[in-house]
Amino acid sequence: MEKEMTLAQALKLKNKIVSKINKLTGDVTKYNYGVAGKTRPVDVEEAMNQRDLVTYDLVTLKTAINAVNASIQKDIYELAELKGYRMIARKPLFLDC
């Protein structure tokens, strides 16, 4: 059963998932070495498995966000381009006199 949420909630959840992925990636990177006979503070294999699962959740969420935004995607692109135009229009013009 899928949970309904607002776009703001979905984006907040996306950021949480990205943070989790970054933490797991950091753990794997930091502890993906070892000295024979010593235990690592993090189970690297488990961290990689968790990262794979969380990454799948991220892909699923991004796909859902994209599906919801599909009907307004043109408007989103237009707004982005207008913002860019507005930044150019704000700059002073220098005319040769």
C-alpha positions in Angstrom: 0.0 0.0 0.0 1.5 3.3 -1.1 1.4 6.3 1.2 0.3 9.6 -0.2 2.4 12.7 0.6 2.9 16.2 -0.6 5.7 17.2 -2.9 7.4 18.9 0.0 7.2 15.8 2.1 8.5 13.7 -0.8 11.5 16.0 -1.4 12.2 16.0 2.4 12.2 12.2 2.3 14.4 12.2 -0.7 17.0 14.3 1.1 16.9 12.0 4.1 17.5 9.0 1.8 20.4 10.8 0.1 21.9 11.5 3.5 21.6 7.9 4.5 23.2 6.8 1.2 26.1 9.3 1.8 26.6 8.0 5.4 26.7 4.3 4.2 29.0 5.2 1.4 31.3 7.0 3.8 31.3 4.0 6.2 32.2 1.7 3.3 34.9 4.0 2.1 36.4 4.5 5.5 36.3 0.9 6.8 36.8 -1.0 3.5 40.2 -2.1 4.7 41.5 -4.1 7.6 44.2 -5.8 9.4 44.1 -9.6 9.7 42.6 -10.6 13.0 41.1 -7.2 13.9 37.4 -6.5 13.6 36.1 -3.5 11.8 33.7 -1.1 13.6 31.4 -1.4 10.6 30.3 -4.6 8.7 31.2 -3.3 5.3 29.3 -6.0 3.4 26.2 -5.2 5.4 26.7 -1.5 4.8 26.9 -2.2 1.0 23.8 -4.3 1.1 22.0 -1.5 3.0 23.2 1.1 0.6 21.8 -1.0 -2.3 18.4 -1.2 -0.6 18.3 2.5 0.2 19.4 3.4 -3.3 16.5 1.3 -4.7 14.2 3.3 -2.4 15.6 6.5 -3.7 15.1 5.4 -7.3 11.5 4.4 -6.5 10.8 7.8 -4.9 12.4 9.8 -7.7 10.3 7.8 -10.2 7.2 8.6 -8.3 8.0 12.3 -8.0 8.7 12.4 -11.8 5.4 10.6 -12.6 3.5 13.2 -10.5 5.4 16.1 -12.1 4.9 14.8 -15.6 1.8 16.8 -16.3 3.5 20.1 -15.2 7.1 19.3 -16.5 6.8 21.9 -19.2 5.9 24.6 -16.7 8.8 23.6 -14.5 11.2 23.9 -17.4 9.7 27.3 -18.4 10.1 28.6 -14.9 13.7 27.5 -14.8 14.5 29.2 -18.1 12.7 32.4 -17.0 14.7 32.5 -13.8 17.9 32.3 -15.9 16.6 35.1 -18.2 15.7 37.2 -15.1 19.3 36.9 -13.9 20.6 38.2 -17.2 18.0 41.0 -17.3 19.1 42.2 -13.9 22.7 42.9 -15.1 23.4 46.5 -16.1 23.8 47.2 -19.8 26.7 49.2 -21.0 26.1 51.1 -24.2 28.7 52.8 -26.3 28.0 56.5 -26.2 
